Amino acid sequence: MKRDAELRRIAEVARGGAGRSPLYRWLRGRHDAFAELLDETRPSWGSLTDGFNDLGLAGPGGRALTPETVRHTWWRVRRDVAAARARREAAAPPPPVVPVTRPAPTPPSPAPPPASAPGGAETALARLRAEMDQRSGRKRDG
């Protein structure tokens, strides 16, 4: 239990530092949801500034927020999130290549032996060859 309290304390210190304003940290932590909200409607930076001031968020140095500060902070958050995602994608190992295995082709089954009964396939083939020879003017071998 003690370690969790220590980790929470260190997390607060880590998240509160690096010269980032409370507004920056708020926007960064909610980047995707806030971006989706702005995609729905064109932002009114003045109204958003009033809302952020009502939440008690401050600009750099604890100053009150202005619409320009809010807009510029959002631009920086978008830039930083995009850069972080690009670094993560570049560092991610490529997906493993899975070889595609296909079953070996099956050889064709042997042709059935020719029918030896009178009037069967052998007789029909002989008649066809004789007719082809006659029409082409060839003489029959054999």
C-alpha positions in Angstrom: 0.0 0.0 0.0 2.8 2.3 0.9 4.4 1.9 -2.6 1.2 2.9 -4.3 1.1 6.2 -2.3 4.7 6.8 -3.2 4.0 6.2 -6.9 1.0 8.5 -6.8 3.2 11.2 -5.3 5.9 10.8 -7.9 3.3 10.7 -10.7 1.9 14.1 -9.5 5.4 15.5 -9.5 6.2 14.2 -12.9 2.9 15.3 -14.5 3.2 18.8 -12.9 6.6 19.6 -14.2 8.3 20.2 -17.5 7.1 23.8 -17.7 3.7 22.8 -18.9 0.7 24.9 -17.8 -2.3 23.3 -16.2 -4.3 24.0 -19.4 -1.6 22.1 -21.5 -1.8 19.1 -19.2 -5.6 19.1 -19.2 -5.7 19.3 -23.0 -3.0 16.7 -23.4 -4.7 14.2 -21.2 -7.9 14.6 -23.1 -6.5 15.1 -26.6 -8.6 12.6 -28.5 -11.9 13.5 -26.9 -11.3 17.3 -27.2 -10.2 16.9 -30.9 -13.4 15.0 -31.5 -15.4 17.8 -29.9 -13.8 20.4 -32.0 -14.5 18.3 -35.2 -18.2 18.5 -34.4 -18.4 22.3 -34.2 -16.2 25.2 -35.0 -14.6 26.2 -31.7 -15.5 29.5 -30.1 -12.2 30.2 -28.4 -13.7 32.9 -26.2 -16.4 30.6 -24.8 -13.8 27.8 -24.4 -11.6 30.2 -22.5 -14.5 31.1 -20.1 -15.1 27.4 -19.5 -11.4 26.7 -18.8 -11.2 29.7 -16.4 -14.4 28.4 -14.6 -12.6 25.0 -14.2 -9.7 26.9 -12.5 -7.2 26.2 -15.2 -4.5 28.8 -15.6 -2.0 29.8 -18.3 1.7 30.0 -18.0 2.9 31.5 -14.8 -0.6 31.1 -13.3 -2.0 33.9 -15.4 -5.7 34.0 -16.5 -6.3 32.4 -19.8 -7.0 34.4 -23.0 -8.6 33.0 -26.2 -5.3 33.3 -28.0 -3.5 31.4 -25.2 -6.1 28.6 -25.3 -5.8 28.4 -29.1 -2.0 28.4 -29.2 -1.9 25.9 -26.3 -4.2 23.5 -28.3 -1.9 23.8 -31.3 1.1 22.9 -29.2 -0.7 19.9 -27.7 -1.8 18.7 -31.2 1.8 19.0 -32.5 3.3 17.2 -29.5 0.7 14.4 -29.6 1.3 13.9 -33.3 5.1 13.8 -32.7 4.8 11.3 -29.8 2.6 9.0 -31.9 5.0 9.2 -34.8 7.9 8.2 -32.5 5.9 5.3 -31.1 5.0 4.0 -34.6 8.7 4.4 -35.7 9.9 2.5 -32.6 7.3 -0.2 -32.8 8.7 -3.4 -34.4 7.2 -4.3 -37.7 4.5 -6.9 -37.6 5.8 -10.5 -37.9 5.8 -11.9 -41.4 3.6 -15.0 -41.4 4.4 -17.3 -44.2 1.4 -18.4 -46.2 1.4 -22.1 -46.6 -0.7 -23.7 -49.3 -1.4 -27.4 -49.6 0.6 -29.2 -52.3 -1.3 -29.7 -55.5 -2.8 -33.1 -55.9 -1.8 -34.8 -59.1 -4.7 -35.5 -61.5 -6.3 -38.8 -61.3 -5.3 -41.2 -64.1 -7.8 -41.3 -67.0 -10.0 -44.3 -67.1 -9.0 -47.0 -69.5 -10.7 -46.8 -72.9 -13.9 -48.7 -73.3 -13.3 -51.9 -75.3 -16.9 -52.7 -75.8 -18.2 -52.5 -79.4 -19.6 -49.0 -80.0 -17.6 -47.6 -77.1 -15.3 -44.6 -76.9 -12.6 -46.3 -78.9 -14.9 -46.9 -81.8 -16.2 -43.4 -81.7 -12.7 -42.0 -81.7 -11.7 -44.1 -84.7 -14.7 -42.9 -86.6 -13.9 -39.3 -85.8 -10.3 -39.7 -86.9 -11.4 -41.4 -90.2 -13.8 -38.5 -90.9 -11.2 -35.9 -90.2 -8.7 -37.7 -92.5 -11.3 -37.9 -95.3 -12.2 -34.2 -95.0 -8.6 -33.0 -94.9 -7.6 -35.2 -97.8 -5.1 -37.2 -95.8 -4.6 -40.8 -96.4 -4.9 -43.1 -93.4 -1.7 -44.5 -92.0 -1.6 -48.1 -91.3 
